[in-house]
Amino acid sequence: MVSFTGAKGWRVAVAMVLALSLMLVLPASQASAADMAHEVTNVGYKSFTVIWVTDVAETGYVNYGTSTSSLDSTAYDKRGQATEDDTHYVTIIDLTADTTYYYEIVSGGVIYNNSGIPYEITTGPDLGPPPMPEIISGKIYKADGITAAEGTIIYASIGTSQVLSALVDSSGTWGMDIAPIRTADYQSYHTYSDSSDISVEAQGAADSITTQTVTIATAKTGALAIELTPDATADFNTDETVANVDESIQSSDVAKEASPEEAEAETEPDKEISLWLISGIPAGSIVLAVTVFWLINKYRY
């Protein structure tokens, strides 16, 4: 038995108290420094949108700031702070042009910060007054062709442009202004005409993904109707920028569609998290506990 009498005993007692105190104050969320597949769209000089999908419905928000050590601002889902869904749509506004912002995603109570290195995005320059609005719109339905696919995320791009996005409302309707669409590097407006093709992808998470490519003239009529069919295949242009977006958008759904072996491989990050968290105890706390054990054994006589 350990005795707390004498100088050595007091040293052990103090070490135990300090270590246990640190264990209590170290937040468990620090052990959840994982990665989250997501998209950044609608990048302008004052705002950008962060989008991700999850396997289950849960709340989500984004912490951000201009320093990696101070993500002291928070933006919530467009549908409200308490929104629980498997699609997540957070727009960050009132930003400064040509400025790098750092951010982390909090989804289902877990912090995703790129393994401790916050994600980053740099806003574009102020290009002056935007062109006159040009609205494209449409309706999104679930596979039955009747039920409105509320909460579906719409991605749109024109050739090598940046990617714009919008959120489908409760009636299944969506719309976006493509006039201020920028180049992929956000440095200038992207040029197009009514005859240009526009790729429109509907990301419904559990409701599947569907893509259509039409002319801008067609998209502007508002007659674009999309059904989220489970066997639909993406037909984005082969442009590298758009292809990368398409691949990233679908990454979070691979485990649901893959074979058991592939699904196990895709969920490997979860195994890393489970190794990082042993019975919900942060790894730092485990190290401290081992240190306490060593101190006790060192000074017990």
C-alpha positions as a Markdown table, in Angstrom:
| # | Residue | x | y | z |
|---|---|---|---|---|
| 1 | Met | 0.0 | 0.0 | 0.0 |
| 2 | Val | 1.2 | 3.5 | -0.8 |
| 3 | Ser | 2.0 | 5.7 | 2.2 |
| 4 | Phe | 1.5 | 9.4 | 2.0 |
| 5 | Thr | 3.7 | 10.2 | 5.0 |
| 6 | Gly | 7.1 | 11.8 | 4.7 |
| 7 | Ala | 8.6 | 13.9 | 2.0 |
| 8 | Lys | 8.3 | 11.2 | -0.7 |
| 9 | Gly | 4.7 | 10.5 | 0.2 |
| 10 | Trp | 3.8 | 14.1 | -0.2 |
| 11 | Arg | 5.5 | 14.3 | -3.6 |
| 12 | Val | 3.4 | 11.3 | -4.7 |
| 13 | Ala | 0.2 | 12.9 | -3.4 |
| 14 | Val | 1.0 | 16.2 | -5.2 |
| 15 | Ala | 1.8 | 14.4 | -8.4 |
| 16 | Met | -1.4 | 12.5 | -8.3 |
| 17 | Val | -3.5 | 15.6 | -7.6 |
| 18 | Leu | -1.9 | 17.5 | -10.5 |
| 19 | Ala | -2.2 | 14.6 | -13.0 |
| 20 | Leu | -5.8 | 14.0 | -12.1 |
| 21 | Ser | -6.6 | 17.7 | -12.4 |
| 22 | Leu | -5.1 | 17.8 | -15.9 |
| 23 | Met | -7.2 | 14.7 | -16.8 |
| 24 | Leu | -10.3 | 16.5 | -15.8 |
| 25 | Val | -9.6 | 19.7 | -17.6 |
| 26 | Leu | -8.4 | 18.1 | -20.9 |
| 27 | Pro | -11.5 | 18.1 | -23.1 |
| 28 | Ala | -12.4 | 14.8 | -24.8 |
| 29 | Ser | -13.0 | 16.7 | -28.0 |
| 30 | Gln | -9.3 | 17.3 | -28.4 |
| 31 | Ala | -9.0 | 13.5 | -29.1 |
| 32 | Ser | -11.4 | 13.8 | -32.0 |
| 33 | Ala | -8.9 | 15.5 | -34.3 |
| 34 | Ala | -10.1 | 13.6 | -37.4 |
| 35 | Asp | -10.8 | 14.5 | -41.0 |
| 36 | Met | -14.2 | 15.1 | -42.6 |
| 37 | Ala | -14.8 | 14.9 | -46.3 |
| 38 | His | -16.5 | 18.2 | -47.3 |
| 39 | Glu | -16.8 | 20.7 | -50.0 |
| 40 | Val | -16.2 | 24.5 | -50.0 |
| 41 | Thr | -18.5 | 26.3 | -52.6 |
| 42 | Asn | -19.8 | 29.8 | -53.4 |
| 43 | Val | -16.4 | 31.3 | -52.6 |
| 44 | Gly | -16.5 | 35.1 | -53.2 |
| 45 | Tyr | -14.9 | 38.1 | -51.5 |
| 46 | Lys | -17.3 | 38.2 | -48.6 |
| 47 | Ser | -18.4 | 34.6 | -48.0 |
| 48 | Phe | -18.1 | 30.9 | -48.7 |
| 49 | Thr | -20.2 | 27.8 | -48.0 |
| 50 | Val | -19.0 | 24.6 | -46.2 |
| 51 | Ile | -20.9 | 21.4 | -47.1 |
| 52 | Trp | -20.7 | 17.8 | -45.8 |
| 53 | Val | -22.9 | 14.7 | -45.6 |
| 54 | Thr | -23.1 | 12.1 | -42.8 |
| 55 | Asp | -24.4 | 8.6 | -42.5 |
| 56 | Val | -27.0 | 9.7 | -39.9 |
| 57 | Ala | -29.0 | 12.8 | -39.2 |
| 58 | Glu | -27.1 | 15.1 | -36.7 |
| 59 | Thr | -26.5 | 18.7 | -35.9 |
| 60 | Gly | -23.5 | 20.5 | -37.4 |
| 61 | Tyr | -21.7 | 23.9 | -37.4 |
| 62 | Val | -18.4 | 25.5 | -38.4 |
| 63 | Asn | -15.9 | 27.3 | -36.1 |
| 64 | Tyr | -13.7 | 29.7 | -38.0 |
| 65 | Gly | -11.2 | 32.6 | -37.7 |
| 66 | Thr | -8.2 | 34.2 | -39.3 |
| 67 | Ser | -5.7 | 32.4 | -37.1 |
| 68 | Thr | -5.3 | 28.6 | -36.6 |
| 69 | Ser | -5.1 | 29.2 | -32.9 |
| 70 | Ser | -8.3 | 31.3 | -32.7 |
| 71 | Leu | -11.4 | 29.8 | -34.3 |
| 72 | Asp | -13.6 | 32.0 | -32.2 |
| 73 | Ser | -16.5 | 32.6 | -34.6 |
| 74 | Thr | -19.2 | 30.1 | -35.3 |
| 75 | Ala | -21.6 | 29.7 | -38.3 |
| 76 | Tyr | -24.6 | 27.3 | -38.2 |
| 77 | Asp | -26.6 | 25.4 | -40.8 |
| 78 | Lys | -28.7 | 27.6 | -43.1 |
| 79 | Arg | -31.8 | 25.8 | -41.8 |
| 80 | Gly | -31.1 | 26.8 | -38.2 |
| 81 | Gln | -28.8 | 25.9 | -35.3 |
| 82 | Ala | -30.9 | 22.9 | -34.2 |
| 83 | Thr | -31.2 | 21.3 | -37.6 |
| 84 | Glu | -30.5 | 17.6 | -37.6 |
| 85 | Asp | -30.0 | 16.1 | -41.1 |
| 86 | Asp | -27.6 | 14.0 | -43.1 |
| 87 | Thr | -26.8 | 16.9 | -45.3 |
| 88 | His | -25.1 | 20.0 | -43.8 |
| 89 | Tyr | -25.0 | 23.4 | -45.4 |
| 90 | Val | -23.2 | 26.2 | -43.5 |
| 91 | Thr | -22.5 | 29.6 | -45.1 |
| 92 | Ile | -20.0 | 31.9 | -43.5 |
| 93 | Ile | -20.6 | 35.6 | -44.3 |
| 94 | Asp | -19.3 | 39.1 | -43.6 |
| 95 | Leu | -15.7 | 38.2 | -44.5 |
| 96 | Thr | -12.8 | 40.2 | -45.9 |
| 97 | Ala | -11.5 | 40.0 | -49.5 |
| 98 | Asp | -8.2 | 38.2 | -50.2 |
| 99 | Thr | -8.0 | 36.8 | -46.7 |
| 100 | Thr | -7.2 | 33.3 | -45.5 |
| 101 | Tyr | -9.7 | 31.8 | -43.1 |
| 102 | Tyr | -9.2 | 28.7 | -41.0 |
| 103 | Tyr | -12.0 | 26.5 | -39.9 |
| 104 | Glu | -13.1 | 23.2 | -38.3 |
| 105 | Ile | -16.3 | 21.2 | -38.7 |
| 106 | Val | -18.3 | 20.1 | -35.6 |
| 107 | Ser | -20.7 | 17.4 | -36.6 |
| 108 | Gly | -22.7 | 15.2 | -34.2 |
| 109 | Gly | -20.7 | 16.7 | -31.3 |
| 110 | Val | -17.3 | 15.6 | -32.8 |
| 111 | Ile | -14.7 | 18.1 | -33.9 |
| 112 | Tyr | -13.1 | 17.5 | -37.3 |
| 113 | Asn | -10.1 | 19.7 | -37.8 |
| 114 | Asn | -7.9 | 17.8 | -40.2 |
| 115 | Ser | -6.0 | 16.0 | -37.4 |
| 116 | Gly | -5.2 | 19.2 | -35.6 |
| 117 | Ile | -4.4 | 21.4 | -38.6 |
| 118 | Pro | -7.5 | 23.5 | -39.3 |
| 119 | Tyr | -8.8 | 23.6 | -42.9 |
| 120 | Glu | -8.3 | 26.8 | -44.8 |
| 121 | Ile | -9.7 | 28.8 | -47.6 |
| 122 | Thr | -8.8 | 32.2 | -49.1 |
| 123 | Thr | -11.5 | 34.5 | -50.2 |
| 124 | Gly | -11.3 | 36.0 | -53.7 |
| 125 | Pro | -10.7 | 39.7 | -54.5 |
| 126 | Asp | -13.4 | 42.3 | -54.7 |
| 127 | Leu | -14.3 | 42.3 | -58.4 |
| 128 | Gly | -16.6 | 45.3 | -58.2 |
| 129 | Pro | -20.3 | 45.3 | -59.0 |
| 130 | Pro | -21.5 | 41.8 | -60.1 |
| 131 | Pro | -23.2 | 41.2 | -63.5 |
| 132 | Met | -26.9 | 41.4 | -63.7 |
| 133 | Pro | -28.5 | 38.4 | -62.0 |
| 134 | Glu | -29.1 | 35.2 | -64.0 |
| 135 | Ile | -31.2 | 32.8 | -62.1 |
| 136 | Ile | -31.3 | 29.0 | -62.7 |
| 137 | Ser | -33.8 | 26.9 | -60.8 |
| 138 | Gly | -35.6 | 23.6 | -60.7 |
| 139 | Lys | -37.3 | 20.9 | -58.6 |
| 140 | Ile | -35.8 | 17.9 | -56.9 |
| 141 | Tyr | -37.8 | 14.8 | -56.1 |
| 142 | Lys | -37.0 | 11.5 | -54.4 |
| 143 | Ala | -37.0 | 8.3 | -56.3 |
| 144 | Asp | -40.8 | 8.1 | -56.4 |
| 145 | Gly | -40.9 | 11.2 | -58.5 |
| 146 | Ile | -43.5 | 12.8 | -56.2 |
| 147 | Thr | -41.9 | 13.5 | -52.8 |
| 148 | Ala | -40.0 | 16.7 | -52.5 |
| 149 | Ala | -36.3 | 16.0 | -51.7 |
| 150 | Glu | -36.0 | 18.7 | -49.0 |
| 151 | Gly | -32.4 | 19.2 | -47.8 |
| 152 | Thr | -30.8 | 18.0 | -51.0 |
| 153 | Ile | -27.7 | 20.0 | -51.9 |
| 154 | Ile | -27.4 | 21.3 | -55.5 |
| 155 | Tyr | -23.9 | 21.8 | -57.0 |
| 156 | Ala | -23.5 | 23.7 | -60.3 |
| 157 | Ser | -20.4 | 24.5 | -62.5 |
| 158 | Ile | -19.8 | 25.7 | -66.0 |
| 159 | Gly | -16.8 | 24.2 | -67.6 |
| 160 | Thr | -13.7 | 25.1 | -65.6 |
| 161 | Ser | -15.5 | 27.5 | -63.3 |
| 162 | Gln | -15.7 | 27.4 | -59.5 |
| 163 | Val | -18.5 | 25.4 | -58.0 |
| 164 | Leu | -21.7 | 27.1 | -56.8 |
| 165 | Ser | -24.3 | 25.5 | -54.5 |
| 166 | Ala | -27.8 | 25.9 | -53.2 |
| 167 | Leu | -30.1 | 24.1 | -50.7 |
| 168 | Val | -33.4 | 22.5 | -51.7 |
| 169 | Asp | -36.4 | 23.9 | -49.7 |
| 170 | Ser | -39.4 | 22.0 | -48.3 |
| 171 | Ser | -41.3 | 22.2 | -51.6 |
| 172 | Gly | -38.4 | 20.6 | -53.5 |
| 173 | Thr | -37.5 | 23.9 | -55.1 |
| 174 | Trp | -34.0 | 25.3 | -55.5 |
| 175 | Gly | -32.5 | 28.4 | -57.2 |
| 176 | Met | -29.2 | 30.2 | -57.6 |
| 177 | Asp | -27.7 | 33.2 | -59.3 |
| 178 | Ile | -25.0 | 32.1 | -61.6 |
| 179 | Ala | -24.0 | 35.7 | -62.8 |
| 180 | Pro | -21.2 | 36.1 | -60.2 |
| 181 | Ile | -19.7 | 32.7 | -60.9 |
| 182 | Arg | -15.9 | 32.9 | -60.8 |
| 183 | Thr | -13.0 | 31.0 | -62.3 |
| 184 | Ala | -11.7 | 28.1 | -60.3 |
| 185 | Asp | -9.1 | 30.3 | -58.6 |
| 186 | Tyr | -11.7 | 32.9 | -57.7 |
| 187 | Gln | -9.6 | 35.7 | -59.3 |
| 188 | Ser | -12.1 | 36.8 | -62.0 |
| 189 | Tyr | -15.6 | 36.2 | -63.3 |
| 190 | His | -16.0 | 33.1 | -65.5 |
| 191 | Thr | -17.4 | 33.9 | -68.9 |
| 192 | Tyr | -20.2 | 31.9 | -70.5 |
| 193 | Ser | -23.2 | 32.2 | -72.8 |
| 194 | Asp | -26.7 | 30.7 | -72.9 |
| 195 | Ser | -25.4 | 27.9 | -75.1 |
| 196 | Ser | -22.8 | 26.9 | -72.5 |
| 197 | Asp | -23.3 | 23.6 | -70.7 |
| 198 | Ile | -23.9 | 23.7 | -67.0 |
| 199 | Ser | -23.5 | 20.6 | -64.8 |
| 200 | Val | -26.0 | 20.3 | -62.0 |
| 201 | Glu | -25.6 | 17.7 | -59.3 |
| 202 | Ala | -28.2 | 16.9 | -56.7 |
| 203 | Gln | -26.6 | 15.4 | -53.5 |
| 204 | Gly | -29.3 | 13.8 | -51.4 |
| 205 | Ala | -27.0 | 11.8 | -49.1 |
| 206 | Ala | -29.1 | 8.8 | -48.2 |
| 207 | Asp | -31.4 | 9.7 | -51.0 |
| 208 | Ser | -28.6 | 9.2 | -53.5 |
| 209 | Ile | -26.9 | 11.4 | -56.1 |
| 210 | Thr | -28.1 | 12.4 | -59.5 |
| 211 | Thr | -26.4 | 14.6 | -62.1 |
| 212 | Gln | -27.7 | 16.4 | -65.3 |
| 213 | Thr | -25.8 | 18.5 | -67.9 |
| 214 | Val | -28.0 | 21.0 | -69.8 |
| 215 | Thr | -27.5 | 24.3 | -71.5 |
| 216 | Ile | -27.7 | 27.4 | -69.4 |
| 217 | Ala | -30.7 | 28.5 | -71.5 |
| 218 | Thr | -32.6 | 25.4 | -70.4 |
| 219 | Ala | -31.5 | 25.8 | -66.8 |
| 220 | Lys | -32.8 | 29.4 | -66.8 |
| 221 | Thr | -36.4 | 28.3 | -67.7 |
| 222 | Gly | -36.9 | 26.8 | -64.3 |
| 223 | Ala | -38.1 | 23.6 | -65.9 |
| 224 | Leu | -35.2 | 21.4 | -64.7 |
| 225 | Ala | -36.7 | 18.5 | -62.8 |
| 226 | Ile | -34.4 | 15.9 | -61.2 |
| 227 | Glu | -35.2 | 12.6 | -59.5 |
| 228 | Leu | -32.8 | 11.1 | -57.0 |
| 229 | Thr | -32.6 | 7.6 | -58.4 |
| 230 | Pro | -30.3 | 5.2 | -56.5 |
| 231 | Asp | -28.7 | 3.8 | -59.7 |
| 232 | Ala | -28.0 | 7.2 | -61.2 |
| 233 | Thr | -24.4 | 7.9 | -62.4 |
| 234 | Ala | -22.7 | 11.2 | -62.4 |
| 235 | Asp | -22.0 | 12.9 | -65.7 |
| 236 | Phe | -19.9 | 15.8 | -64.7 |
| 237 | Asn | -17.5 | 17.2 | -67.3 |
| 238 | Thr | -14.0 | 15.7 | -67.3 |
| 239 | Asp | -12.5 | 19.0 | -66.2 |
| 240 | Glu | -10.2 | 18.3 | -63.3 |
| 241 | Thr | -11.7 | 20.8 | -61.0 |
| 242 | Val | -15.2 | 19.5 | -61.4 |
| 243 | Ala | -14.1 | 15.9 | -61.4 |
| 244 | Asn | -12.3 | 16.4 | -58.1 |
| 245 | Val | -15.5 | 18.0 | -56.6 |
| 246 | Asp | -17.6 | 15.1 | -57.9 |
| 247 | Glu | -15.2 | 12.5 | -56.4 |
| 248 | Ser | -15.1 | 14.3 | -53.0 |
| 249 | Ile | -18.9 | 14.8 | -52.8 |
| 250 | Gln | -19.5 | 11.0 | -53.3 |
| 251 | Ser | -16.7 | 9.9 | -50.9 |
| 252 | Ser | -18.9 | 9.9 | -47.8 |
| 253 | Asp | -21.4 | 7.5 | -49.5 |
| 254 | Val | -18.9 | 4.9 | -50.7 |
| 255 | Ala | -19.2 | 2.8 | -47.6 |
| 256 | Lys | -22.9 | 2.5 | -48.0 |
| 257 | Glu | -22.6 | 1.2 | -51.6 |
| 258 | Ala | -19.5 | -0.8 | -51.4 |
| 259 | Ser | -18.9 | -4.5 | -50.7 |
| 260 | Pro | -18.4 | -5.5 | -47.0 |
| 261 | Glu | -14.6 | -5.6 | -47.6 |
| 262 | Glu | -14.6 | -2.2 | -49.2 |
| 263 | Ala | -16.9 | -0.7 | -46.6 |
| 264 | Glu | -14.5 | -1.9 | -43.9 |
| 265 | Ala | -11.6 | -0.2 | -45.7 |
| 266 | Glu | -13.6 | 3.0 | -46.1 |
| 267 | Thr | -14.4 | 3.1 | -42.4 |
| 268 | Glu | -10.7 | 2.9 | -41.4 |
| 269 | Pro | -10.7 | 6.5 | -40.0 |
| 270 | Asp | -13.3 | 5.4 | -37.5 |
| 271 | Lys | -10.9 | 2.7 | -36.3 |
| 272 | Glu | -8.2 | 5.4 | -35.9 |
| 273 | Ile | -10.6 | 7.4 | -33.7 |
| 274 | Ser | -11.4 | 4.3 | -31.6 |
| 275 | Leu | -7.7 | 3.7 | -31.1 |
| 276 | Trp | -7.3 | 7.4 | -30.1 |
| 277 | Leu | -10.2 | 7.1 | -27.7 |
| 278 | Ile | -10.0 | 4.1 | -25.3 |
| 279 | Ser | -13.4 | 3.8 | -23.6 |
| 280 | Gly | -13.9 | 7.5 | -24.2 |
| 281 | Ile | -10.8 | 8.6 | -22.4 |
| 282 | Pro | -8.5 | 11.0 | -24.3 |
| 283 | Ala | -5.1 | 9.7 | -25.1 |
| 284 | Gly | -3.5 | 12.5 | -23.1 |
| 285 | Ser | -5.3 | 11.4 | -20.0 |
| 286 | Ile | -4.0 | 7.8 | -20.5 |
| 287 | Val | -0.5 | 9.1 | -20.7 |
| 288 | Leu | -1.0 | 11.1 | -17.5 |
| 289 | Ala | -2.4 | 8.0 | -15.8 |
| 290 | Val | 0.7 | 6.0 | -16.8 |
| 291 | Thr | 2.9 | 8.8 | -15.5 |
| 292 | Val | 1.0 | 8.7 | -12.1 |
| 293 | Phe | 1.5 | 4.9 | -11.9 |
| 294 | Trp | 5.2 | 5.3 | -12.6 |
| 295 | Leu | 5.6 | 8.0 | -9.9 |
| 296 | Ile | 3.7 | 5.9 | -7.4 |
| 297 | Asn | 6.0 | 2.9 | -8.0 |
| 298 | Lys | 9.1 | 5.1 | -8.0 |
| 299 | Tyr | 8.4 | 6.7 | -4.6 |
| 300 | Arg | 6.4 | 4.1 | -2.8 |
| 301 | Tyr | 9.3 | 3.1 | -0.5 |
